[in-house]
Amino acid sequence: MDIDLIFRIAAIGILVSVLNQVLSRSGREEQATMTTLAGLVVVLMMVVQKISDLFQLVKTLFGL
């Protein structure tokens, strides 16, 4: 497993949490929530892509 993936997810998490705090403190809770959801979607897309690669590898390994 790539360590880069873990660093990317951590960087996105830090960026989203900072943006969430800044937006919440300025009274824009709706935009803070949307930022959090956007970060979650980005991370989930990255994880789903890696899971898809894993299934593709298992499929070719067993000749299915």
HTML snippet that shows the backbone in 3Dmol.js (N, CA, C, O; Angstrom):
<script src="https://3Dmol.org/build/3Dmol-min.js"></script>
<div id="view" style="width:600px;height:400px;position:relative"></div>
<script>
const pdb = `
ATOM      1  N   MET A   1       0.839  -1.180   0.000  1.00  0.00           N
ATOM      2  CA  MET A   1       0.000   0.000   0.000  1.00  0.00           C
ATOM      3  C   MET A   1       0.882   1.241   0.000  1.00  0.00           C
ATOM      4  O   MET A   1       1.877   1.323   0.720  1.00  0.00           O
ATOM      5  N   ASP A   2       0.498   2.178  -0.807  1.00  0.00           N
ATOM      6  CA  ASP A   2       1.275   3.407  -0.904  1.00  0.00           C
ATOM      7  C   ASP A   2       1.122   4.249   0.350  1.00  0.00           C
ATOM      8  O   ASP A   2       0.021   4.428   0.870  1.00  0.00           O
ATOM      9  N   ILE A   3       2.244   4.760   0.823  1.00  0.00           N
ATOM     10  CA  ILE A   3       2.200   5.680   1.952  1.00  0.00           C
ATOM     11  C   ILE A   3       1.687   7.032   1.484  1.00  0.00           C
ATOM     12  O   ILE A   3       1.195   7.829   2.283  1.00  0.00           O
ATOM     13  N   ASP A   4       1.806   7.292   0.161  1.00  0.00           N
ATOM     14  CA  ASP A   4       1.310   8.552  -0.387  1.00  0.00           C
ATOM     15  C   ASP A   4      -0.194   8.693  -0.194  1.00  0.00           C
ATOM     16  O   ASP A   4      -0.687   9.791   0.063  1.00  0.00           O
ATOM     17  N   LEU A   5      -0.915   7.600  -0.315  1.00  0.00           N
ATOM     18  CA  LEU A   5      -2.369   7.645  -0.125  1.00  0.00           C
ATOM     19  C   LEU A   5      -2.715   8.082   1.293  1.00  0.00           C
ATOM     20  O   LEU A   5      -3.631   8.880   1.491  1.00  0.00           O
ATOM     21  N   ILE A   6      -1.996   7.569   2.270  1.00  0.00           N
ATOM     22  CA  ILE A   6      -2.247   7.939   3.659  1.00  0.00           C
ATOM     23  C   ILE A   6      -1.936   9.409   3.873  1.00  0.00           C
ATOM     24  O   ILE A   6      -2.681  10.109   4.558  1.00  0.00           O
ATOM     25  N   PHE A   7      -0.832   9.885   3.290  1.00  0.00           N
ATOM     26  CA  PHE A   7      -0.480  11.298   3.424  1.00  0.00           C
ATOM     27  C   PHE A   7      -1.493  12.201   2.730  1.00  0.00           C
ATOM     28  O   PHE A   7      -1.810  13.276   3.238  1.00  0.00           O
ATOM     29  N   ARG A   8      -2.005  11.777   1.577  1.00  0.00           N
ATOM     30  CA  ARG A   8      -3.025  12.571   0.886  1.00  0.00           C
ATOM     31  C   ARG A   8      -4.299  12.668   1.713  1.00  0.00           C
ATOM     32  O   ARG A   8      -4.884  13.744   1.837  1.00  0.00           O
ATOM     33  N   ILE A   9      -4.726  11.546   2.278  1.00  0.00           N
ATOM     34  CA  ILE A   9      -5.941  11.550   3.097  1.00  0.00           C
ATOM     35  C   ILE A   9      -5.740  12.419   4.331  1.00  0.00           C
ATOM     36  O   ILE A   9      -6.641  13.159   4.725  1.00  0.00           O
ATOM     37  N   ALA A  10      -4.561  12.332   4.941  1.00  0.00           N
ATOM     38  CA  ALA A  10      -4.279  13.160   6.112  1.00  0.00           C
ATOM     39  C   ALA A  10      -4.255  14.640   5.743  1.00  0.00           C
ATOM     40  O   ALA A  10      -4.774  15.472   6.488  1.00  0.00           O
ATOM     41  N   ALA A  11      -3.661  14.973   4.608  1.00  0.00           N
ATOM     42  CA  ALA A  11      -3.614  16.373   4.173  1.00  0.00           C
ATOM     43  C   ALA A  11      -5.011  16.914   3.894  1.00  0.00           C
ATOM     44  O   ALA A  11      -5.327  18.047   4.257  1.00  0.00           O
ATOM     45  N   ILE A  12      -5.832  16.113   3.260  1.00  0.00           N
ATOM     46  CA  ILE A  12      -7.217  16.540   3.003  1.00  0.00           C
ATOM     47  C   ILE A  12      -7.954  16.724   4.317  1.00  0.00           C
ATOM     48  O   ILE A  12      -8.705  17.688   4.472  1.00  0.00           O
ATOM     49  N   GLY A  13      -7.755  15.826   5.258  1.00  0.00           N
ATOM     50  CA  GLY A  13      -8.399  15.940   6.561  1.00  0.00           C
ATOM     51  C   GLY A  13      -7.985  17.196   7.306  1.00  0.00           C
ATOM     52  O   GLY A  13      -8.826  17.873   7.898  1.00  0.00           O
ATOM     53  N   ILE A  14      -6.705  17.513   7.284  1.00  0.00           N
ATOM     54  CA  ILE A  14      -6.220  18.720   7.952  1.00  0.00           C
ATOM     55  C   ILE A  14      -6.774  19.965   7.275  1.00  0.00           C
ATOM     56  O   ILE A  14      -7.217  20.894   7.950  1.00  0.00           O
ATOM     57  N   LEU A  15      -6.753  19.989   5.952  1.00  0.00           N
ATOM     58  CA  LEU A  15      -7.266  21.141   5.207  1.00  0.00           C
ATOM     59  C   LEU A  15      -8.753  21.344   5.465  1.00  0.00           C
ATOM     60  O   LEU A  15      -9.201  22.471   5.677  1.00  0.00           O
ATOM     61  N   VAL A  16      -9.512  20.265   5.446  1.00  0.00           N
ATOM     62  CA  VAL A  16     -10.960  20.364   5.673  1.00  0.00           C
ATOM     63  C   VAL A  16     -11.250  20.815   7.099  1.00  0.00           C
ATOM     64  O   VAL A  16     -12.159  21.615   7.319  1.00  0.00           O
ATOM     65  N   SER A  17     -10.496  20.319   8.060  1.00  0.00           N
ATOM     66  CA  SER A  17     -10.752  20.723   9.446  1.00  0.00           C
ATOM     67  C   SER A  17     -10.422  22.194   9.673  1.00  0.00           C
ATOM     68  O   SER A  17     -11.139  22.879  10.403  1.00  0.00           O
ATOM     69  N   VAL A  18      -9.353  22.688   9.062  1.00  0.00           N
ATOM     70  CA  VAL A  18      -9.015  24.113   9.181  1.00  0.00           C
ATOM     71  C   VAL A  18     -10.088  24.969   8.519  1.00  0.00           C
ATOM     72  O   VAL A  18     -10.529  25.966   9.089  1.00  0.00           O
ATOM     73  N   LEU A  19     -10.508  24.579   7.313  1.00  0.00           N
ATOM     74  CA  LEU A  19     -11.568  25.330   6.639  1.00  0.00           C
ATOM     75  C   LEU A  19     -12.869  25.288   7.434  1.00  0.00           C
ATOM     76  O   LEU A  19     -13.589  26.284   7.512  1.00  0.00           O
ATOM     77  N   ASN A  20     -13.164  24.144   8.018  1.00  0.00           N
ATOM     78  CA  ASN A  20     -14.370  24.010   8.824  1.00  0.00           C
ATOM     79  C   ASN A  20     -14.331  24.953  10.021  1.00  0.00           C
ATOM     80  O   ASN A  20     -15.326  25.615  10.318  1.00  0.00           O
ATOM     81  N   GLN A  21     -13.209  25.021  10.701  1.00  0.00           N
ATOM     82  CA  GLN A  21     -13.080  25.906  11.854  1.00  0.00           C
ATOM     83  C   GLN A  21     -13.190  27.374  11.450  1.00  0.00           C
ATOM     84  O   GLN A  21     -13.865  28.156  12.120  1.00  0.00           O
ATOM     85  N   VAL A  22     -12.533  27.746  10.363  1.00  0.00           N
ATOM     86  CA  VAL A  22     -12.576  29.137   9.910  1.00  0.00           C
ATOM     87  C   VAL A  22     -13.996  29.528   9.516  1.00  0.00           C
ATOM     88  O   VAL A  22     -14.472  30.601   9.885  1.00  0.00           O
ATOM     89  N   LEU A  23     -14.666  28.668   8.776  1.00  0.00           N
ATOM     90  CA  LEU A  23     -16.022  28.983   8.341  1.00  0.00           C
ATOM     91  C   LEU A  23     -17.007  28.980   9.514  1.00  0.00           C
ATOM     92  O   LEU A  23     -17.929  29.794   9.551  1.00  0.00           O
ATOM     93  N   SER A  24     -16.819  28.083  10.454  1.00  0.00           N
ATOM     94  CA  SER A  24     -17.711  28.049  11.610  1.00  0.00           C
ATOM     95  C   SER A  24     -17.547  29.291  12.481  1.00  0.00           C
ATOM     96  O   SER A  24     -18.528  29.833  12.989  1.00  0.00           O
ATOM     97  N   ARG A  25     -16.316  29.734  12.650  1.00  0.00           N
ATOM     98  CA  ARG A  25     -16.063  30.919  13.483  1.00  0.00           C
ATOM     99  C   ARG A  25     -16.597  32.191  12.839  1.00  0.00           C
ATOM    100  O   ARG A  25     -16.927  33.150  13.536  1.00  0.00           O
ATOM    101  N   SER A  26     -16.683  32.202  11.515  1.00  0.00           N
ATOM    102  CA  SER A  26     -17.186  33.394  10.828  1.00  0.00           C
ATOM    103  C   SER A  26     -18.704  33.344  10.634  1.00  0.00           C
ATOM    104  O   SER A  26     -19.275  34.223   9.988  1.00  0.00           O
ATOM    105  N   GLY A  27     -19.356  32.322  11.188  1.00  0.00           N
ATOM    106  CA  GLY A  27     -20.806  32.250  11.140  1.00  0.00           C
ATOM    107  C   GLY A  27     -21.378  31.625   9.891  1.00  0.00           C
ATOM    108  O   GLY A  27     -22.556  31.818   9.592  1.00  0.00           O
ATOM    109  N   ARG A  28     -20.584  30.891   9.163  1.00  0.00           N
ATOM    110  CA  ARG A  28     -21.041  30.245   7.929  1.00  0.00           C
ATOM    111  C   ARG A  28     -21.062  28.731   8.124  1.00  0.00           C
ATOM    112  O   ARG A  28     -20.285  27.996   7.514  1.00  0.00           O
ATOM    113  N   GLU A  29     -21.959  28.293   8.976  1.00  0.00           N
ATOM    114  CA  GLU A  29     -22.026  26.870   9.308  1.00  0.00           C
ATOM    115  C   GLU A  29     -22.447  26.015   8.126  1.00  0.00           C
ATOM    116  O   GLU A  29     -21.988  24.882   7.986  1.00  0.00           O
ATOM    117  N   GLU A  30     -23.315  26.545   7.274  1.00  0.00           N
ATOM    118  CA  GLU A  30     -23.762  25.768   6.117  1.00  0.00           C
ATOM    119  C   GLU A  30     -22.612  25.498   5.157  1.00  0.00           C
ATOM    120  O   GLU A  30     -22.470  24.387   4.645  1.00  0.00           O
ATOM    121  N   GLN A  31     -21.792  26.517   4.915  1.00  0.00           N
ATOM    122  CA  GLN A  31     -20.642  26.321   4.035  1.00  0.00           C
ATOM    123  C   GLN A  31     -19.599  25.414   4.683  1.00  0.00           C
ATOM    124  O   GLN A  31     -18.915  24.665   3.986  1.00  0.00           O
ATOM    125  N   ALA A  32     -19.471  25.474   6.004  1.00  0.00           N
ATOM    126  CA  ALA A  32     -18.554  24.578   6.715  1.00  0.00           C
ATOM    127  C   ALA A  32     -19.002  23.130   6.557  1.00  0.00           C
ATOM    128  O   ALA A  32     -18.177  22.238   6.362  1.00  0.00           O
ATOM    129  N   THR A  33     -20.296  22.901   6.640  1.00  0.00           N
ATOM    130  CA  THR A  33     -20.826  21.551   6.463  1.00  0.00           C
ATOM    131  C   THR A  33     -20.604  21.063   5.034  1.00  0.00           C
ATOM    132  O   THR A  33     -20.235  19.909   4.814  1.00  0.00           O
ATOM    133  N   MET A  34     -20.830  21.937   4.080  1.00  0.00           N
ATOM    134  CA  MET A  34     -20.614  21.559   2.673  1.00  0.00           C
ATOM    135  C   MET A  34     -19.143  21.268   2.398  1.00  0.00           C
ATOM    136  O   MET A  34     -18.824  20.366   1.624  1.00  0.00           O
ATOM    137  N   THR A  35     -18.254  22.019   3.022  1.00  0.00           N
ATOM    138  CA  THR A  35     -16.818  21.760   2.870  1.00  0.00           C
ATOM    139  C   THR A  35     -16.454  20.401   3.447  1.00  0.00           C
ATOM    140  O   THR A  35     -15.677  19.654   2.851  1.00  0.00           O
ATOM    141  N   THR A  36     -17.014  20.082   4.602  1.00  0.00           N
ATOM    142  CA  THR A  36     -16.757  18.789   5.224  1.00  0.00           C
ATOM    143  C   THR A  36     -17.274  17.656   4.341  1.00  0.00           C
ATOM    144  O   THR A  36     -16.595  16.646   4.157  1.00  0.00           O
ATOM    145  N   LEU A  37     -18.458  17.824   3.805  1.00  0.00           N
ATOM    146  CA  LEU A  37     -19.014  16.792   2.924  1.00  0.00           C
ATOM    147  C   LEU A  37     -18.195  16.638   1.649  1.00  0.00           C
ATOM    148  O   LEU A  37     -17.997  15.521   1.170  1.00  0.00           O
ATOM    149  N   ALA A  38     -17.720  17.747   1.096  1.00  0.00           N
ATOM    150  CA  ALA A  38     -16.887  17.676  -0.111  1.00  0.00           C
ATOM    151  C   ALA A  38     -15.581  16.936   0.171  1.00  0.00           C
ATOM    152  O   ALA A  38     -15.134  16.128  -0.643  1.00  0.00           O
ATOM    153  N   GLY A  39     -14.973  17.211   1.316  1.00  0.00           N
ATOM    154  CA  GLY A  39     -13.756  16.494   1.696  1.00  0.00           C
ATOM    155  C   GLY A  39     -14.002  15.015   1.878  1.00  0.00           C
ATOM    156  O   GLY A  39     -13.183  14.189   1.476  1.00  0.00           O
ATOM    157  N   LEU A  40     -15.124  14.678   2.480  1.00  0.00           N
ATOM    158  CA  LEU A  40     -15.479  13.276   2.672  1.00  0.00           C
ATOM    159  C   LEU A  40     -15.683  12.573   1.336  1.00  0.00           C
ATOM    160  O   LEU A  40     -15.247  11.435   1.158  1.00  0.00           O
ATOM    161  N   VAL A  41     -16.337  13.239   0.406  1.00  0.00           N
ATOM    162  CA  VAL A  41     -16.567  12.647  -0.915  1.00  0.00           C
ATOM    163  C   VAL A  41     -15.248  12.425  -1.644  1.00  0.00           C
ATOM    164  O   VAL A  41     -15.057  11.390  -2.282  1.00  0.00           O
ATOM    165  N   VAL A  42     -14.339  13.390  -1.553  1.00  0.00           N
ATOM    166  CA  VAL A  42     -13.038  13.246  -2.220  1.00  0.00           C
ATOM    167  C   VAL A  42     -12.274  12.051  -1.654  1.00  0.00           C
ATOM    168  O   VAL A  42     -11.721  11.251  -2.408  1.00  0.00           O
ATOM    169  N   VAL A  43     -12.245  11.933  -0.335  1.00  0.00           N
ATOM    170  CA  VAL A  43     -11.526  10.816   0.300  1.00  0.00           C
ATOM    171  C   VAL A  43     -12.198   9.484  -0.039  1.00  0.00           C
ATOM    172  O   VAL A  43     -11.513   8.499  -0.316  1.00  0.00           O
ATOM    173  N   LEU A  44     -13.525   9.447  -0.019  1.00  0.00           N
ATOM    174  CA  LEU A  44     -14.215   8.208  -0.365  1.00  0.00           C
ATOM    175  C   LEU A  44     -13.956   7.795  -1.806  1.00  0.00           C
ATOM    176  O   LEU A  44     -13.823   6.606  -2.095  1.00  0.00           O
ATOM    177  N   MET A  45     -13.882   8.759  -2.707  1.00  0.00           N
ATOM    178  CA  MET A  45     -13.575   8.434  -4.103  1.00  0.00           C
ATOM    179  C   MET A  45     -12.168   7.848  -4.227  1.00  0.00           C
ATOM    180  O   MET A  45     -11.949   6.916  -5.001  1.00  0.00           O
ATOM    181  N   MET A  46     -11.221   8.389  -3.470  1.00  0.00           N
ATOM    182  CA  MET A  46      -9.863   7.849  -3.499  1.00  0.00           C
ATOM    183  C   MET A  46      -9.839   6.416  -2.969  1.00  0.00           C
ATOM    184  O   MET A  46      -9.174   5.552  -3.542  1.00  0.00           O
ATOM    185  N   VAL A  47     -10.558   6.165  -1.882  1.00  0.00           N
ATOM    186  CA  VAL A  47     -10.580   4.828  -1.284  1.00  0.00           C
ATOM    187  C   VAL A  47     -11.303   3.840  -2.191  1.00  0.00           C
ATOM    188  O   VAL A  47     -10.862   2.702  -2.351  1.00  0.00           O
ATOM    189  N   VAL A  48     -12.408   4.271  -2.782  1.00  0.00           N
ATOM    190  CA  VAL A  48     -13.156   3.388  -3.685  1.00  0.00           C
ATOM    191  C   VAL A  48     -12.305   3.011  -4.895  1.00  0.00           C
ATOM    192  O   VAL A  48     -12.375   1.878  -5.371  1.00  0.00           O
ATOM    193  N   GLN A  49     -11.508   3.944  -5.392  1.00  0.00           N
ATOM    194  CA  GLN A  49     -10.630   3.643  -6.519  1.00  0.00           C
ATOM    195  C   GLN A  49      -9.589   2.584  -6.132  1.00  0.00           C
ATOM    196  O   GLN A  49      -9.306   1.672  -6.908  1.00  0.00           O
ATOM    197  N   LYS A  50      -9.029   2.713  -4.938  1.00  0.00           N
ATOM    198  CA  LYS A  50      -8.048   1.720  -4.484  1.00  0.00           C
ATOM    199  C   LYS A  50      -8.701   0.352  -4.251  1.00  0.00           C
ATOM    200  O   LYS A  50      -8.093  -0.679  -4.538  1.00  0.00           O
ATOM    201  N   ILE A  51      -9.915   0.337  -3.739  1.00  0.00           N
ATOM    202  CA  ILE A  51     -10.627  -0.928  -3.547  1.00  0.00           C
ATOM    203  C   ILE A  51     -10.937  -1.565  -4.898  1.00  0.00           C
ATOM    204  O   ILE A  51     -10.851  -2.784  -5.048  1.00  0.00           O
ATOM    205  N   SER A  52     -11.294  -0.748  -5.872  1.00  0.00           N
ATOM    206  CA  SER A  52     -11.535  -1.256  -7.221  1.00  0.00           C
ATOM    207  C   SER A  52     -10.267  -1.874  -7.804  1.00  0.00           C
ATOM    208  O   SER A  52     -10.317  -2.926  -8.441  1.00  0.00           O
ATOM    209  N   ASP A  53      -9.140  -1.217  -7.583  1.00  0.00           N
ATOM    210  CA  ASP A  53      -7.868  -1.777  -8.044  1.00  0.00           C
ATOM    211  C   ASP A  53      -7.575  -3.111  -7.366  1.00  0.00           C
ATOM    212  O   ASP A  53      -7.066  -4.038  -7.996  1.00  0.00           O
ATOM    213  N   LEU A  54      -7.900  -3.200  -6.074  1.00  0.00           N
ATOM    214  CA  LEU A  54      -7.691  -4.450  -5.344  1.00  0.00           C
ATOM    215  C   LEU A  54      -8.556  -5.570  -5.914  1.00  0.00           C
ATOM    216  O   LEU A  54      -8.073  -6.683  -6.124  1.00  0.00           O
ATOM    217  N   PHE A  55      -9.830  -5.279  -6.164  1.00  0.00           N
ATOM    218  CA  PHE A  55     -10.707  -6.303  -6.734  1.00  0.00           C
ATOM    219  C   PHE A  55     -10.240  -6.720  -8.124  1.00  0.00           C
ATOM    220  O   PHE A  55     -10.323  -7.894  -8.485  1.00  0.00           O
ATOM    221  N   GLN A  56      -9.751  -5.762  -8.897  1.00  0.00           N
ATOM    222  CA  GLN A  56      -9.239  -6.079 -10.234  1.00  0.00           C
ATOM    223  C   GLN A  56      -8.006  -6.981 -10.129  1.00  0.00           C
ATOM    224  O   GLN A  56      -7.841  -7.896 -10.936  1.00  0.00           O
ATOM    225  N   LEU A  57      -7.149  -6.733  -9.151  1.00  0.00           N
ATOM    226  CA  LEU A  57      -5.971  -7.562  -8.946  1.00  0.00           C
ATOM    227  C   LEU A  57      -6.360  -8.979  -8.521  1.00  0.00           C
ATOM    228  O   LEU A  57      -5.781  -9.947  -9.013  1.00  0.00           O
ATOM    229  N   VAL A  58      -7.325  -9.111  -7.620  1.00  0.00           N
ATOM    230  CA  VAL A  58      -7.795 -10.419  -7.186  1.00  0.00           C
ATOM    231  C   VAL A  58      -8.448 -11.161  -8.344  1.00  0.00           C
ATOM    232  O   VAL A  58      -8.280 -12.371  -8.498  1.00  0.00           O
ATOM    233  N   LYS A  59      -9.189 -10.424  -9.150  1.00  0.00           N
ATOM    234  CA  LYS A  59      -9.859 -11.032 -10.306  1.00  0.00           C
ATOM    235  C   LYS A  59      -8.837 -11.592 -11.302  1.00  0.00           C
ATOM    236  O   LYS A  59      -9.013 -12.702 -11.803  1.00  0.00           O
ATOM    237  N   THR A  60      -7.792 -10.851 -11.589  1.00  0.00           N
ATOM    238  CA  THR A  60      -6.770 -11.349 -12.519  1.00  0.00           C
ATOM    239  C   THR A  60      -5.929 -12.442 -11.882  1.00  0.00           C
ATOM    240  O   THR A  60      -5.446 -13.334 -12.579  1.00  0.00           O
ATOM    241  N   LEU A  61      -5.749 -12.386 -10.576  1.00  0.00           N
ATOM    242  CA  LEU A  61      -4.933 -13.381  -9.881  1.00  0.00           C
ATOM    243  C   LEU A  61      -5.594 -14.757  -9.938  1.00  0.00           C
ATOM    244  O   LEU A  61      -4.918 -15.761 -10.160  1.00  0.00           O
ATOM    245  N   PHE A  62      -6.889 -14.805  -9.743  1.00  0.00           N
ATOM    246  CA  PHE A  62      -7.608 -16.063  -9.756  1.00  0.00           C
ATOM    247  C   PHE A  62      -8.202 -16.396 -11.114  1.00  0.00           C
ATOM    248  O   PHE A  62      -8.836 -17.441 -11.268  1.00  0.00           O
ATOM    249  N   GLY A  63      -8.012 -15.536 -12.096  1.00  0.00           N
ATOM    250  CA  GLY A  63      -8.494 -15.812 -13.448  1.00  0.00           C
ATOM    251  C   GLY A  63      -9.999 -15.817 -13.574  1.00  0.00           C
ATOM    252  O   GLY A  63     -10.556 -16.623 -14.320  1.00  0.00           O
ATOM    253  N   LEU A  64     -10.654 -14.946 -12.871  1.00  0.00           N
ATOM    254  CA  LEU A  64     -12.123 -14.902 -12.906  1.00  0.00           C
ATOM    255  C   LEU A  64     -12.627 -14.020 -14.001  1.00  0.00           C
ATOM    256  O   LEU A  64     -13.837 -13.873 -14.168  1.00  0.00           O
TER     257      LEU A  64
END
`;
const viewer = $3Dmol.createViewer("view");
viewer.addModel(pdb, "pdb");
viewer.setStyle({}, {cartoon: {color: "spectrum"}});
viewer.zoomTo();
viewer.render();
</script>
